[in-house]
Amino acid sequence: MHAPDVSSCSDEDLLVQLTAGTADAAMAELDRRYARRIYHFVHGMVRDAHLAQDVVQEVFEKVLVKHDLYRPGTNFRAWLFEVARNQALTALRARQRLPRPVSNLAREDAVELLDTLAAPTDPRAIEEEEFMAAFQQAVTDLPAHYRSVFELCVRQGLPYQDAGRELGLPTGTVAIRIMRARKRLFAALQRHLGRLRRPPACFQ
């Protein structure tokens, strides 16, 4: 079965198709129209190529999941770039909260940190070890078509477009499978997530 030709559809028509059974083709067309422009826009904010690519992927996930928040008749391009701006700001705030590398810590801080990491009786550390074991099992239990895109995009950090080329899939299909893989993992690991201080990035 051939993918429908959506190249002549308006942006709003493509959003309608996200819930009408042709999401793969619609997402691929939106990616073709806007991915490069969004990347340059985001890169101008975050000044990091890898982070900018991550944000672009997150923007299209938001479009896929939250497109119902767009108000028909308004400027879709303005709405899309506002989503991109918000995601870029979120990424910048998250980066600022990351701990400094050990090499940048004062020597006494580094020793204290290493002592803390080495402590085997920390209940939180035990919980996180249990979570990682459960997470690995949950990934293994994913259907193969979800597991393959999750491994490439989330664990290896491959951009959706590159993963799609490697797997012979449209970019939109990759985005949909990532979303569904995350939903399955979240459901399987929900009892663990509430006990963690910071959920893994793949669930945020």
C-alpha positions in Angstrom: 0.0 0.0 0.0 1.5 3.4 -1.1 1.6 6.3 1.3 -0.9 9.0 0.5 0.4 12.1 -1.3 0.1 14.9 1.2 2.5 17.4 -0.4 -0.3 19.6 -1.5 -2.1 19.6 1.8 -2.2 22.7 4.0 -0.6 22.6 7.4 -4.0 22.5 9.0 -5.1 19.6 6.8 -2.0 17.7 7.9 -2.9 18.2 11.5 -6.4 16.8 10.8 -4.7 13.7 9.3 -2.8 13.0 12.5 -6.0 11.6 13.9 -7.5 10.3 10.7 -5.3 7.2 10.1 -2.6 8.8 8.0 -0.3 10.1 10.8 2.9 8.7 9.3 2.6 10.6 6.0 1.4 13.8 7.7 4.3 13.8 10.2 6.8 13.1 7.4 5.5 16.1 5.4 5.6 18.4 8.4 9.1 17.2 9.1 10.0 18.0 5.5 8.5 21.5 5.6 9.8 22.6 9.0 12.5 20.4 10.5 15.4 22.4 9.0 14.0 25.8 9.9 13.1 24.7 13.4 16.7 23.3 13.9 18.3 26.7 12.9 15.8 28.6 15.1 16.5 26.3 18.1 20.3 26.2 17.5 20.3 30.0 17.7 18.9 29.7 21.2 20.8 26.7 22.6 24.1 27.0 20.7 24.6 23.3 20.7 24.1 21.1 17.6 23.2 17.9 19.5 20.9 19.6 21.9 19.2 21.4 19.1 18.6 18.1 17.3 17.1 16.7 20.4 14.8 19.7 20.8 13.7 19.3 17.2 12.7 15.7 17.8 10.8 16.8 21.0 9.0 19.5 19.0 7.6 17.0 16.6 6.6 14.6 19.4 4.7 17.5 20.9 3.0 18.1 17.6 2.0 14.5 17.3 0.7 14.3 20.9 -0.6 17.8 21.5 -1.8 19.0 18.1 -5.3 19.3 19.5 -4.0 22.4 21.4 -3.6 24.3 18.0 -6.6 26.5 17.3 -7.7 26.1 13.7 -7.7 29.4 11.8 -4.7 30.8 13.6 -1.1 30.9 12.3 0.2 27.3 12.4 3.8 28.4 11.7 3.7 30.8 14.7 2.2 28.1 16.9 4.9 25.6 15.9 7.8 28.0 16.5 6.3 28.9 19.9 6.3 25.2 20.7 10.0 25.1 19.6 10.8 28.1 21.7 9.3 26.6 24.8 11.1 23.3 24.3 14.4 25.1 23.8 13.9 27.0 27.0 13.0 23.9 28.8 16.2 22.2 27.5 18.3 25.2 28.6 16.8 25.1 32.1 17.4 21.3 32.3 21.0 21.8 31.2 21.6 24.4 33.9 20.4 22.0 36.5 22.8 19.2 35.5 25.5 18.5 38.1 29.0 19.8 37.3 31.6 17.1 36.1 33.8 15.8 38.9 36.8 17.5 37.2 35.2 20.9 37.8 34.5 20.3 41.4 36.8 21.4 44.2 39.0 18.5 45.4 37.2 18.1 48.7 33.8 18.1 46.9 35.0 15.5 44.5 36.1 13.2 47.4 32.8 13.6 49.1 30.9 12.9 45.9 32.9 9.7 45.2 32.4 8.5 48.8 28.6 9.1 48.4 28.6 7.2 45.1 30.5 4.3 46.7 28.1 3.9 49.6 26.3 0.6 49.0 23.7 1.0 51.8 21.9 4.1 50.4 18.2 3.1 50.0 17.9 5.5 47.0 20.8 3.8 45.3 19.2 0.4 45.8 15.9 1.7 44.4 17.6 3.1 41.4 19.5 -0.2 40.8 16.1 -2.0 41.0 14.6 0.4 38.6 17.4 0.0 36.1 17.0 -3.8 36.2 13.2 -3.4 35.7 13.8 -0.9 32.9 16.1 -3.2 31.0 13.6 -6.0 31.2 10.8 -3.7 30.1 12.8 -2.6 27.0 13.5 -6.3 26.2 9.8 -7.0 26.5 8.9 -4.3 23.9 7.6 -5.5 20.6 10.5 -5.7 18.1 9.3 -2.8 16.0 9.1 -0.5 19.0 12.3 -1.8 20.6 14.4 -1.1 17.4 13.5 2.6 17.2 13.8 3.0 21.0 17.3 1.6 20.9 18.4 3.8 18.0 16.8 7.1 19.0 16.7 7.1 22.8 19.6 4.9 23.8 22.0 5.7 20.9 20.7 9.3 20.4 20.2 8.9 16.6 18.0 11.6 15.0 14.6 10.4 13.9 15.5 11.0 10.3 18.7 8.9 10.5 16.9 6.1 12.3 14.2 6.2 9.6 16.7 5.8 6.9 18.4 3.0 8.7 15.2 1.1 9.3 13.5 2.1 6.0 10.7 4.0 7.8 9.2 7.5 7.3 10.3 9.9 10.0 6.7 10.2 11.2 6.5 6.4 11.8 9.6 6.6 13.9 8.1 9.4 16.0 4.9 7.5 16.5 6.7 4.3 17.5 8.9 6.2 20.0 5.8 7.7 21.6 4.1 4.3 21.9 7.3 2.6 23.2 7.5 5.3 25.9 3.9 4.7 26.9 4.4 1.0 27.2 7.6 1.5 29.3 5.8 4.1 31.5 3.0 1.7 32.2 5.4 -1.2 32.9 7.6 0.9 35.3 5.0 3.2 36.9 5.4 1.6 40.4 9.2 2.3 40.3 9.0 5.9 38.9 7.2 7.3 42.0 10.1 6.4 44.2 12.8 8.0 42.1 14.1 11.5 42.8 14.4 12.3 39.0 12.7 10.2 36.3 14.9 9.1 33.4 15.1 11.5 30.5 13.3 9.1 28.2 10.1 9.6 30.3 10.2 13.4 30.4 
